[in-house]
Amino acid sequence: MLRITKESEGMSVVTLRLEGQIMSTWVQVVECEIGRLLQSEKKVVLDFTEVKVIDSKGANMLKRVIRRDVRIINCPTFIQEFLFNGQK
């Protein structure tokens, strides 16, 4: 299960808080929401304070959106390692 909450939205920046699991079917939901915000010319910040699990599909999606200047804050160490070192 994954919960996405809009924490804040300014003129140019939106912060989304993700809680739970970024995996399988939820990956497309997250990517679509990020894409929608980027199309409206918003900068996107993802708050990972409550993310507990990520799978390879989730990591690959996050690598794609990071290249589109999406920022991740409060990222647990195990997720940083998964994203940036290719490890779980």
N, C-alpha and C positions, 0 to 999 in steps of 0.2 A: 504494500500500500504506500502511496505517496500523497502528501498534502503539499499544495503550492499556495502560499499566501502572499498577497501583495503587501509588503511591509511599508513601503513608501513610494510615492510617485511625485516627482517634480517636473518642471518644464522639460528637462532633458535626460533625467535619470530615473530608472525604476529599480527598486530592490525587491527581489522575490525571495522569500524564505522557503526552503525546501525541507520537508520533514519525512523521514522514513527511508524508503528504498528507491534508488534510481536504477531500475532494471527492467528488462523485457518490455512489456507493453507500456510501461510508464515513460520509457525513453522518448517515444514519439510525442507524447503529450507535452513533455518538457520542451522538446525541440520546437514543436509548433508554437508554443507560447512565446518562447524566446524569439523565434522568427517573426511572429506578429508584432512584437514590441520593436524589434530592429527595423522592420518595414516602416513603422511610424516614427522612425528616426530618434528613437530613445536609446540611451546607453543602458545596458542591463548589468545589474549586479546580483549575483546569486549568493545567498547566505546559507551556508552548509552546516550551521550550528547543530542541527538535529538530524542530519543525514547519517544513517546507520549502516547502510549496505549499498554497494555499487557493483554492477557486473561489467563484463567486457563491453557490452552494447552501450551501457551508460557511460563508461570511460571514453569510448570512441566518439560518442555524441558530444561529450564535454570537450574533448580535444578539438572537434570541429568548431564549436561555438567560441572557444577561447581564441581561435584564429580570427574570429569576427569581432574581437575586442570585448567579449563578455568577461567580466571579472568575477572571481569566486573569492568570498571572504569567509572567515571562520571555518576553514577546511581542515577536518581531522587529518592527522599525519598519515594514517593508513590510506586515505584517499589521495593525498598528495603523492605518495609513493606509487600508487596505482596509475595515476594520471601521468606523472612525469618520469617514472622509471620503468613503466610497463609491468609493474608487479602488483599483486593483490595485497 
